[in-house]
Amino acid sequence: MSRTERPPDGATSALASAFVIRAEPSLAPVGASPDESAEHASPEVPHWPSPVADAAYHGLVGDFVRAVFPVSESDPAALLISFLVGVGSLVGRHVYYQVERDRHYCNLFALIAGATGHARKGSSWGWVRSVLELTDLLFVVDNLKSGLSTGEGLIHHVRDGTTTPPLSTGKTGTATERDPGIADKRLLIYESEFARVIALLEREGSTLSPMMRQAWESGMLSTLTKLNAERATGAHISILAHITPGELRKKLRTVELTNGFANRFLFVASRRSKHLPDGGHVADGALEQIAGELRHVVDCAQPERRLEMTPRARALWHEVYAGELNDVSASELLEAATSRAAPQVLRLSCVYAVLDRTDQIDFPHLGAALAVWRYSFDSAAYMLGLATGNPTADRILTALKGAPEGLDRTDLSALFGTTNLHRRSRPRSPISRIEATSSGDQCSSIRGNPGGGPSAGTVRKKRRKRRNPRTVCRSRGLIRFFRLIRQPLGRRPLTGYSIAVGRPRPMWRNRQKRNKVSTRSPIQSQRGLLPLFPLLPQPEWRRAGPRTRS
């Protein structure tokens, strides 16, 4: 039975605007103080994203948000995306939409960003987890994990079974099962501190980033290791992560933004919607009713099937695909972080269609997916802004936004915390004198020394090169040694004499091990101790001259 509500007849463009632009006033975040808004504001994007359009609250997900939002401080966008990610993981790898040879299933990656302690990101996930527990408790116990660390660890939790061949060759035998593997390939990963995961991506030799990208795309995970190599086929992995906007801008490197890691995530900006000192309680039976409907959704999604679009949905898809979903007018980094718009919209449409228990993606499903994507795009623009990927350039541009009169060299020195901009700025880009003015969102003029050298009239004092202390010690020791051996025999000291040159090493052991002769004179190289025994009788071979080896 379908829950799809068909819109009134009309032109496709008019229907699109009616379904994806109109916002629902009752679900808009309210109660945000001016100080909190200023805390969230960014110099690059001064305005918080507009509320999610009413079309996104379609079907069962709308019932959930409308039941929880009045009694929770969570952002409705955070409740919405958390519910979609949870449902997409719960239904498994059965329903898909195919484009050419690629299949798009319902697994989603979402990154909710908000101020720590004020955005109520964890509260939004708590409500969704409660519904998932009422729907399928074993799924939450067995398939909900946290603590991403390595790519191999990710494969291990969705690994295939492995077998061991017979030990003896030439005899008949059957392979024995060594590891049964994981039968249920559904995996929902919840990371409350995604900044830790981003830091792990920078480790040398880390395979976490490519394995996460493969998990989103195909579900075929493997590493070509020699011993104990594990692989996973048909993995259905979803990720819901939380982070602060500052950590996202600071830790997410340009490489992760441009290699396809970031554009697999749906960015969602979240903040406190209202102040409820005593919290709130949902009406009795509201969550149980939603959980009961979710059980029917999971049962209907079990047979593997391919979804198709209705004619009206296909007309809208053709319109937006050639338009906003492939628009490249944004900044370079923002375009790289949101360049996977079309696949994200298709996956969101599949989730909405599954929630309505239909075999087709209809116009409301696609309109709801477009509403979610537009909010995700605005959230990415809010968090990343007009970043260029160059830390020095981004820092200067941010300072220019707050200084309409411009910046001189003194201001730049104070900005970087040093009087020598050539030495401390990273990356090193010498600036002799910069006078910049801000006009709108772009810098109207930046003048400096394009050659990168010192400015005219700058005189630098030549610094004296410091010598290595070990080299100095070695040289002085050799001078003392040669002065000593040039003295007459009678004036030499009667006792053993040693000169410490460089790092001292054991004398007899190294000499015997090197030459395999224990009767030679213990004269060591100039890098170790130089003992002199001038009054002791020399060996026979020493007086006769150098000995040749046989």
SULWOFEN-V275783 format. One record per helix or strand. SS is the DSSP state (alpha for helix, beta for strand). FROM is the first residue (numbers start at 1). LEN is the number of residues. Records with the same first field share a line. If there is no record, write none. Layout:
SS->FROM-LEN + FROM-LEN
//
This chain:
alpha->12-9 + 25-3 + 34-7 + 54-3 + 60-12 + 76-15 + 121-15 + 137-7 + 151-6 + 194-8 + 208-10 + 245-7 + 254-5 + 262-3 + 286-15 + 311-11 + 324-3 + 332-6 + 341-15 + 363-22 + 391-11 + 409-8 + 421-4 + 469-17 + 489-3 + 507-9 + 540-5
beta->23-1 + 53-1 + 95-5 + 102-3 + 109-5 + 144-2 + 162-3 + 176-4 + 186-6 + 221-2 + 231-2 + 236-8 + 266-4 + 305-2 + 308-2 + 360-2 + 435-5 + 442-6 + 497-1 + 500-1 + 529-1 + 532-1
//
